[in-house]
C-alpha cells in the first residue's frame, strides 16, 4: 500500500527538521540550528523554545540538545505490540554464538526499522535502534520483501525507490525479484556489500503462528571474516536455528497484553 500523501503541515516538517539536526549534530546553537535547517533565526528560536517547553529539547548554556522527552515515546514505539524481551534475547544469543553483530528489524511505512542491535552479545542498541534503511539494499529487507506479494513489493519500490547505496546495491527490479526468488528457495537473504562496502550479512524473516510478518533477524560482519561459504553455511545455520527458536517461543500467547497480530497486519 502506497503512502497517503495527505496535506503535509510545513511547520511540523520544520519542527522535525530541527530535532533531526540536533540529533545528527549532537546539539547546536541557535545560529547553527537556523543555518543547518535553512530557516530564519526567529523561526528556529520559536521551534526550539516550544520543544524545550515540552521537554523534547534541553538547553545547556547556548547549546540545544535532544531531550529525554523522546525516551518515553521511543520505548513505547519499540515495545507496543512487540515481544521485545524475546527479540532482545534472540539478538543477543545470535550475536554471542556467531561472534558477529546481530539485529532485529521490522517493516514500517515501506522502510526497515532497527528494533534491537548487539555486537557479540554487547548491547549496541543505543547506536542503531530506530535507524531506518531501504529494504532492497539489506539482507533483512530482502528477507521481508521475499515474504510479501509481488504487487506489495512493487508498491514499496514505487514509493521508496531503489537508490544505489554502494556500487554493489541491486538497483534493477528484475534482478531484485530474481534475488527474492532465490531467498525464498534457500530460506534466507544475503547482503554482499550492498549496503556497506566490506560488509556481508544474512537474514531470515520471522512469522507469527497466524502468518503475520513481524520482521527479520539478521547477522553479519566484515567480509574478511565472512566469506560466502562461512556466511551461507555455519552463520546461516545459526541464524535459522534462532529464528525457529524465536517463532516457537515469541508467540502472542506468551505476551497476552500485546496485540501482536494487529500491530503487524496494520503497520503499513
Buried (B, 14 or more C-beta within 10 A) or exposed (E): EEEEEEEEEEEEEBBEBBBEBBEEEEBBBBEBBBBBBEBEEEBBBBBBBEBBEEEBBBBEEEBBBBBEBBEEEEEEBBBEBBBBEBBBBBBBBBBBBBEBBBBBBBBBEBBBBBBBBBBBBEBBBEEBBBEEBBBBBBBBBBBBBBBBEEEBBEBBBEEBEBEEBBEBBBBEEEEBBEBBEBBEEEBBBBBBBBBBEEBBBBBBBBBBEEEBBBBBBBBBBEBEBBEEEBBBEEBBEBBBEBBEBBBEEBBBEEBEEBEBBEBBEEBB
